[in-house]
Amino acid sequence: MTQATSAFEDTAAGGTPKGIWKVIGASAAGTMIEWYDFYIFGSLAMVISPLFYPPGDDTLALIAYLSTFAVGFVVRPFGALFFGRIGDRVGRKYAFLMTLLIMGGATALVGFLPTYETIGIAAPVALLLIRVLQGLALGGEYGGAAVYVAEHVPDHRRGFYTSFIQITATLGLFVSLAVILVIQGTMSPEAFAEWGWRLPFIFSLLLVAVSFYMRVRMKESPIFEQLRERGMTSAAPIREAFTEPKNLKRALVSLFGATAAQGVIWYTGQFYALFYLQTILNVHGPAANTIVAGALLLGMPFFVLCGALSDRVGRKKLLLAGFALAVVSYLPIYGAMRDVAGSDVTTVVSQRDPLTGAHALTPMTAHGDRLVPAPKVLTGLGVGEVLRDPTALKLMGLVWLQVLLVTLVYGPIAAYLVEAFPARIRYTAMSLPYHIGNGVFGGLLPVIGLTLVASTGNIHAGLYYPMAIAAMSLVVGALFLPETHRTRIWQEADQSN
């Protein structure tokens, strides 16, 4: 009996395999680092955008930068197909070793990239190409990590164990914000804007090296080994996953009934909340980062709670509950954030600087019968002061409510996707709807939100997009999404062989 067969039989019988926490730790660490690499790009949007685009129009530069940010999301489905095929044909481990190295190398390059002032138009072009590489790598990473963990654990605890992979995206954002705050605290704002912003990107080299060492020592998934030993891996996983009617239906239902709304809820509760605080409510950048980082830290245990709960009550119920709550709660939550912040913002306008002719997105407040620029709030506060400030704590609580919605839909999604597709095409089949839902529907949220707010002046216009997507998935999911939490993937894999 081979080691892979032994592990397969032990876990198929309901036992937890030896060393599972090492498997989860190595998978989660690598995935967290990839998310960290991916999100420091967005976390530093306000600082970096003027450096890589032609000077003169800060609003245009920010929109261009966020569009570059969104490109990384749009190409994720292509990465899902490319690396998914490798994962289903060659192995789960090999695929996500490749994604880790590509992501780490691309991210480190940003830290050394000359700005527009130095190399002109080549700067934004290079930034765009790096973002494409990051998106391709991330497209292959998540599916590999989720499948790898799921194929090591017993059926009845899959939601619990895979929820630790779900924490990694939020943890990656948290770590990116924390690293930025630490570096900002050690230098002047001028030094950070000039060269300090490069350090979080360069720091990823160390993180990637540690994670690669952990991953390269791991063994292949026992389910995949079982398929490979018996010659039952798919020769054409892309074709099998998306041309066979049964599998195509699974993919479409998963996209429109689950991952599309899950994606926009994730980005609304974390990235859009940060954008809203900084750009709309005029909260000082370091304070806004601290508020969101604190909310993320408080919310992370609930990913595991919701994953474990989905093992008992089912994946579908939690997903639909999260979609419904997003539709009805976003406007009240963001309205409360506006009231609490104290900047009294009523609208946002694009103003022309009378001296330079440049346009800038400016939050405005009513002063008598006219509008004036809103004041900057929570300025000059260190991390400790932010954590003691009543206004900041209230804002943190309101962001935390949004993070709870994220945990409802993100905690069980990996387990659902693994269970929805057969083992021989699982990596490819689950990765594509996940990355279209998150990369396209969710990843475009910052650009769509900023554009809607800038064009209408309505500070809440950006929320209509995630609310509409959540409502769509609520209807599609209620009608067509299967309940999968009783699926026995070990039995399915054994029978398929």
N, C-alpha and C positions, 0 to 999 in steps of 0.2 A: 504494500500500500504506500503510495507517495504521500509526501507531507501535504500537498494540496488536497488530495482526496481525503486525508484524515481531517483536515480543517473543515472541508466541505461537509463531511458527515457529522462532525461534532456540532457545527453551527446549525445545520439543517435539522438536527434533533432538538434544537431549542437551547443549547448551551451557548454561553458567551465565550468566544475563543480567547485563548491566552494571549496577552499582549495587546488587547484591543485599544487600551489607552495610548499606547505608543503609536498605533495606527492612526487614531484620531488626532493625537498631538502633532505628528508629522504632517498629516493632511491639512489640519487646521492652521498650523503655523505657516505653511507655504501659501495657502489661500489667503490668509490674513495679510501676508506681505505683498501679495499681488494686488489686493484691494488697496493697501496702503500706497503702493506705487501708483495705482490708477487714480486715487482720490486726492493726493497732494496736489495734483494738477488743478483740480477744481477748487480745493481749499485755498489756493493762492491766486485765484482768478483776479481779484482786485489789485494785487501787487504786480503780477506778471503781465497782464494784458497791455499796459502802456509800453512795455519794454520790447515786445515782439511785433508790433504793428506800427504803421506810419503815425507820427505824432500829429496832434491837432484836434482829434475828435475822440474823447475818452469813451463816449457811449458806443460809437462804432467799434472802437478797439475792444471793448468788453463783449459786445455781441459777436465780433469775429473770433475772439478767444473762446467764448462759450460754444461757438459753432465748431471750432477745432476740438473742444472738449467732447462735443456731441458726436463727432466723427468716430471717436474711439468706441462709442456705443453702437453706432450704425454698422461698423464692420465686425462687431462681435458675432453675429450669426454666421459669417463666413469662417471665422475662427472655429466656431462650433462644428461646422461641417468638416473642415480640414482636420482638426485634431480629434473630432469624434470618430472619423473614419480610422485614424491611426489607433485610437483607443479600442475600437471594436475589432480591429484586425491584428494589431501588434501587441497591444496590452495597455491597461489603464496606467500603470506606473511609467512606462516610457513616454506616454503622451504628456503627462503633467510634469515630468522632468524638463521636457522641451519648453513648455509654456513658462515655467519658472525662470529659465535662463533668458528667454526672449524678453519677458517683461522686465526682469532686473537690468539687463543690458540697455534696453530702450530708456528706462527711467533714469538711469545714471547719466545717459547722454544729455538729458535736459539740463542737468547740473553743470555741464561743461559747454553748453551751446552758446555761441555769441549772440548778442541781441541785434535788433534792427539797426541801432546806431552804428554797429560795427560792420555787419555784412549785408545790410539792406534787406531786400525782399527774400533773400535766401533764408533769413531767420524764421519767418512764419511758414515758409515751405518746409524747412527741416522739422519745425515743430509739428506740422501736420503729418509728415511721414512717421515721426516717432509715435504720434498718437495712433496712427493706423497699426503699427506694430504692437502697441499696448493693447489695443482692442482685439486684435487677432489672438494674442496670447491669452487674454482674459476669457475669450470665447471658448477656449479649450480647457481652461483651468477648472471652472466651477463644476462642470459635468464630471470631470475626472475625479475630483475630490469627493463629490457627493456619491458617485457610483462606487468608488473604492471603499468608502466607509460602509455604505449600505450593504455591500457584498461581503462584509466581514462580520456582520452582526445578525442576531436572530430576528425572525420576522416580527415577533410581538413587541420588540423594543426599537424598531427602526426609527420611529419619529423622535424618540429620545436621543439616540446616538447621533443621527444625522443633524439634529438641531445644533450640535456643537460646530458643524460646518456653517450653519446659518448665522452663527454669531460672528463669523470671521469678517463678513462684509462690514457690519457695524463696528467691529473692533478695529478693522483697518482704517475706517474713517476716524474713529476715536484716536488711534495712535497718530494718524497724520495731523490731526488738530493739536494733540498733545506735544508732538515734536516741534510743530510750528510755534506753539506758545512758549516752549522752553527756549528755543533759539531766539525768539523775539525778546524774551526776558533777559538775555545776556548781551544785547547790543542795542544801539540807538535805532529808532525807526528809519533814519536815513541810511545807516549801514545795512539794515535788513533789506530795504528796498533796492540798494545798490548791488549787494553781493550775498547777503545772508540767506536770501530765499533759495540759493542754490544748495545749501547744506542738506535740507530734507531729502532732495533727490539723490545726492551723493551718498547719504547715509544708507540708502537702500542696498548698496553693494554689500555691506556687512550683513544685513538681514538675509539677503539672498544666499550668500555663502553658507550661513548657518543652516538655512532651510534646505539647501541642496544636499548638504552633508546628511541631514536627517532622512531625506527622501531616498537618496541613492541606496541606503541600507535597508529599505523596506522590500518585502516580497510582493509578488503579484497577487491580485485578488483571487481567492480560492474558486469563486464561481467562474471567472474567466479562465483560470487554469483548467477547470473541469471541462469547459467548452473546448479549449485548445487540445487537451489530451485526447479527446474523443473526435477531433476533427469537425467540430460543429460551429466554429466561428463563421461569421457571415463574410462571404467573398465580396459583396457589394452592399455595405450597410446603408449608404445614402439612398440607393435605389430601393432597397428593401423597406427602408423606413418611410419613404415619402412617395412611393408609387403604388404600393399595395394598399388598396382602399381601407382595409381595417386599420392599418398603422397610420395612414394619412389622417383618418378621422380622429384617432387618438391625439395626433399632433395638433390639429386645428382646434379641437375642444380644449386641449390643455392651454393653447395660446389665448384664445378669446374668452375662455371660461375661467382662467386661473392666472396665468403669468402676466398678461397685459395689465390687469388691475393690481396684481402684486407688485409689479415694477413701478407703476406710478405712485402707489402708496409708499413704497420704500423711499423713492426720491423726494416725494413731497415732505415726508416726516423728518427728513434729515438734510438733504441738500437744499430743497426749496425753503425750508425753515431758516437755514443759514443765510441764503440770499435775501429773504424777506427781512430778517433782522438787520443785516448790514446795509442793503441798498434801498429798501423801502422805509423801514422804521428809523434809519440813521443811527443805529446802535454802533458804537465804536468797534472796529474789527476784532481786536483781542478779546473784548468782553463778549462779543457775539460767539466767537470760537469757544470761549469757556462755557457759555450757556449751553451750546449744542453738545459739547463734549461731556458736560455733566449729565445732561439728559440721556445721552447714549449710554454712559456708564451705569446709570440707574436702571435703564431699560434692558440691558443685556441679559440678566438672569431670566427674563420672561420669554426669551427665545427657547430656552430649554424647557421651561414650564409649558409653553404652548406645544412644543414638539412632543413632550411626554403626554400631554392631555390629548393630542391627536391620536395616540396609540389606543386611548380608551374610547373617545367619543367619535373619532373619525376625522379625516382631513377636510372633507367637504364642508362640514358645519362650521369649522373655524374660519375657513377661507371666506365663505359667504357672509359670516358675521362681520369680518373685517371690511369687506367690500361695502356692506350696508352702512356701517358706522362711518366710513370715510365720506360717503355721499351726504350724510346728514350732519356731520360734525365739523367739517373743515371751515365753513364760513363762520360759525360761532367761535371756534378756537382762534382763527386768525383775527377776527374782530376783537376778541379779548386781548390778543397780543398787542394790537394797535392801541387799545385803551390803556394797557398797563405800561407800555414803553415810556410814555411821557413826552414823546416828541410831537404828539398831536398832528400826525400826518393825515392830510385829507386827500391828497392827490400827488401824482408824480408827473413832472413835465420835463421836456427836453428844452433846455435853455441855451441861447447863444451867448457866449462870452463877448461883451462889447469891445474888448481889447484884441482878443486873438481870433474871434469868429468861430471858435470851437464850440461844439455842443456837449453838454453834460446832462446826465439824468439826475434831476434834483428833486428830493422829497419836499413837498410844500405843505405849509400849515396856514390856516386862516388867521388873519390879524385885522380885526375890524371887518371892513368890507373888501379887503384885498388879500391876495395870497403872498406869503413871504417864505423864503427857504426855512425848512424845519431845523431846529437845533440838533446838533450831535449830542447823543446821550450816552451815559456810562463811560465817559472818557477818563483817561488817566488812572484807571483802576488796575491793580495787579490781580493775579488769579485769586489770592486769598480775599481781597476786598470784594471782588465780584461774587464770591461764594457767601459773603456776609450781607450783600446788598439786597434789601427786600424786593426791589424792582427786578433785579436780575434773577432772584430765586423764583419769583412768580412767572417770569418768562421761561425759565428752565422747566417749571412744572407744566406749562402749556406745550412746550416742545416734547416733554416726556409723554404727555397724552398721545401725541402723534406717534411717538416711538412704540407705545403699546399697540397701536393699530398695526404698525409694521410687524411686531412680533406675532400678532394673530395670523397674518397671512404668510409671513416669511418662515416662521417656525416649522410649519408642516409641509412647506412646498417641496423640499427635496425628497422627503419620503413619498409624497404623492407621485412625483415625476418618475422616481425609480420604479415604483409599483405599476405605473401606467404602461410601461413598455417591456417587451421580452428581453432576456439577457443578451442575446446575440447581437442586438442593435441598440442596446440601452444607452450607451454613451452618446451615439449620434442622435438618436431619436429624441432623447430628453433635452439635449443641449440646445437644439435649434429653437423650439418654442420658448425655452427659458430665456435665451439671449435675444430673441426678437421682442419678447415681452418686456424684458429689463433693459436691453440695449437700445431698442427703437422706441417703444412706447414710454418707458421710463427715462431713458437717457436723453431724449429730446425735451424733457420737461423744463430744464433750466432755460434753454433757448426760447421755447414756446412761451414760457411764463414771462420772461423778460420782454419779449416782443409784444405780447398782449398788454402788459402793463404800460410799456413805453408808448404804444400806439393809442391807447384808450385813456390813459391817465387814471384809470380805476385801479386802486392798489390791490384789489382782490380778483382782478380779471384772470390772473394766472392760475387761480384755483379751479376755474370752470373746466379746464382740460382734464385734470386728474379725476374730478368728480364725474365727468361724462364717461371716462374709461371705466371707472369703478362701477358705474351704473350698468354699462354694457356687460361687463363680466358677471355682475350679479344676476342678470337675466339669463345669459348664456349658461353660466355655471349651474343655476338652479334647475334649468331644463335638461342639460346634457352632461354635466360633469359627473363621472362615476365616483362612488365611494370605494376607496382602494385599501383601507387600512387593514382589511383581513386578507389581503393578497399574500400568498406564500411564495416568495421568489425562489427560495431554496428548493421547494417542491417543483416549481415550474422549470427551474434550470435542470433538475435531475430528470424530469420527464422528457425535456427537450433533447436530452442526450440519449 
